[in-house]
Amino acid sequence: MMKTKLAFFFIVLLLVVVVFILMKSDVSLLGTKSHKSEMSTLREDEIIVLVWVWPFGDHFPLNTCLVEFGISGCHLTADRSLYGIANAVVMHHVDIMYDPKSLPQEPRPRFQHWVWFNMEPPLIIKNLHLLDNLFNRTLTFRQDSDIFSPYGQIVPSKQPQSFTIPAKSKLVSWVLSKWYPGARRTEYYKELKKYIPIDIYGAKHKKLSWNDFHATISQYKFYLAFENSVHKDYITEKLWSNAFGSGTVPVVLGTSRKNYERFVPGDAFIHVNDFPSPKELAAYLLELDKDDEKYRKYFNWRLHYQVKVGGGWQRSYCKVCESLRSGPHYQVIPSISKWFLNNSVFIS
């Protein structure tokens, strides 16, 4: 009886082992098939860009470089098994900054470029010293990056364009996702609201859904495009999408006016630094509120320029292909920290 039970036990155990091996084989086979399928679509002249980690976990289409941006011969992939043949590996800093082991652990092929991707200011990012002598190219909002990827831009119109200013019934709005106690923009807002009414949305204030965003903000004459950091070329969606995209006049706080004017006309915005104090700024906004002709002058630039935003994450990754194709130089960056932090801040 005992022998029968032992025999039955070993038979069951053997079946479990066999099933496990078969399951592992199927998974491995599926992975191999998937890998082979992607490999079969590659052309010999294509540049392969590996998305090492989805930025902030956001997945995006990987086959839009040609259709959306006119960049041909570019193959984006998130398949790490292609690491050995990828021309470039793009690593989004926020997703790798706490663990050196989140970087590729295999030897780097001699032809491969590691690209440091970052769209955040120094206030957000950490541990840049861990990247010394590892990366070959930078991909950021900084114009002096190897690959420049701004939050937005204006492009000349082929012919004069008409622009209708949205109907205005309110004065000043501000939308923010994070409230930084003691930050310059927070303190400036606290002082400014003493002299002029300001409607504030988000971060424990008025609720505003993305579907209603532009329709709501377009009702205001002015929008506070206040950045959370003063940093070279750090001009975010607060100006491009929130203000310009809603057809309102941005009141900016961030880098210097000189820096802003490298990217947008000087009469397209109002800079807080142009006024001795928030009180004087408030007085000027109230003056513009009563003078329609003077207010409309802040829209004259739209006759000759259009605002270009969007493209999502894929735009930045597609630009890597464009960069490698136009200038396949090789370099190693000794210190991203020295470049990005020490020599970059504009005091505004």
Secondary structure, 3 states (H helix, E strand, C coil): CHHHHHHHHHHHHHHHHHHHHHHHHHHHHHHHHHHHHHHHHCCCCCEEEEECCCHHHCCCCCCCHHHHHCCCCEEEECCHHHHHHCCEEEEEHHHCCCCHHHCCCCCCCCCCEEEEEECCCCCCCCCHHHHCCCCCEEEECCCCCCEECCCEEEEECCCCCCCCCCCCCEEEEEECCCCCCCCHHHHHHHHHCCCCCCEEECCCCECCCHHHHHHHHCCEEEEEEECCCCCCCCCCHHHHHHHHHHCCEEEEECCCHHHHCCCCCHHHCEEHHHCCCHHHHHHHHHHHHHCHHHHHHHHHHHHCEEEEECCHHHHHHHHHHHHHHHCCCCCCCCCHHHHHHHCCCCCC
